[in-house]
Amino acid sequence: MRSRNPRTVFTAHPIGFIRSPYRQTSAIPKGPGAQHDAEGSIELLREFSPGLMHIEGFSHLFVLWEFDRADGFDLIAHPPTDEKRPHGVFATRSPRRPNPIGLTVVELLRRDGDTLHVRGVDMLDGTPVLDIKPYLSSIPEEKLKRGWLAEAEKSRNQGT
Amino acid sequence: MRSRNPRTVFTAHPIGFIRSPYRQTSAIPKGPGAQHDAEGSIELLREFSPGLMHIEGFSHLFVLWEFDRADGFDLIAHPPTDEKRPHGVFATRSPRRPNPIGLTVVELLRRDGDTLHVRGVDMLDGTPVLDIKPYLSSIPEEKLKRGWLAEAEKSRNQGT
């Protein structure tokens, strides 16, 4: 294993903030079958708005954001989708991560100046946004294996 | 627009490093039709390895990483996929981003202790890894619109 390199540390700054109907974590749908079709918006800080040029042509976006209300991290997570077993944090979407970065795929509904109206927000209102990227291609569903999550869903559906 | 909040700044630290066949940016396939099936690995720092528990069950992972060899950012990008027009950085995958965070979907081939062998690396060798998340679902291809990129590909295919 190579040693740590001091160049490999950077300070993250918000490029904008999320407007969402969720004011507290408990309001965000979680667990098996949770639907994420809530509408909200990304309000870009004006200084970054030139970076939105031509974004209107994309139907879906990756949004990288900060879990700004998570405090510290755990390497072992206990996700609400599986009450029976703990899992490594990198095999979950737990907010308590070594780098508190969240990732959400949203559908772009429309752009209004510095504001992107989107569907599929699962962030808290006021969440800092770190980056926006175009969503360009998908892994076909039939090629996806979803590990412990698929097992937990199956177990739940069987009532065990 | 709300004011900046001092809590919304954090310092990113590597959880591990990428091993890749690419030693320089020019070696990474880019542009229309670029294939990303190169094999490589994610070598986790030992202190974070408990976070990998049960990751073996997932076929695909999101890897968040740092563009550690990019210097500064531009809000307007000139991607190699479209020589005719500039685009906003948030509508591209340019490395010169306000927060230098990269995102790659990889296929997990196998786990060997603290090392994840993966297919689909497009990072430089030695790239710092910030986070790993399970890839859980896809947007169906027929629902995706890919804006300027689709136009540039169409234009190229028509030889215009």
Interface residues (C-beta under 8 A of the other chain):
Chain A: M1 R2 R4 N5 R7 T8 V9 F10 T11 A12 H13 P14 I15 F17 E43 L45 R46 F48 P50 G51 L52 M53 H54 I55 E56 G57 F58 S59 H60 F62 L64 E66 D68 L75 I76 R85 P86 H87 G88 V89 F90 A91 T92 R93 R97 P98 N99 P100 I101 L103 V105 G126 P128 L130 D131 I132 K133 P134 Y135 L136 S137 S138 I139 P140 E141 K143 L144 K145 R146 G147 W148 L149 A150 E151
Chain B: M1 R2 R4 N5 R7 T8 V9 F10 T11 A12 H13 P14 I15 F17 E43 L45 R46 F48 P50 G51 L52 M53 H54 I55 E56 G57 F58 S59 H60 F62 L64 E66 D68 L75 I76 R85 P86 H87 G88 V89 F90 A91 T92 R93 R97 P98 N99 P100 I101 L103 V105 D114 G126 P128 L130 D131 I132 K133 P134 Y135 L136 S137 S138 I139 P140 E141 K143 L144 K145 R146 G147 W148 L149 A150 E151
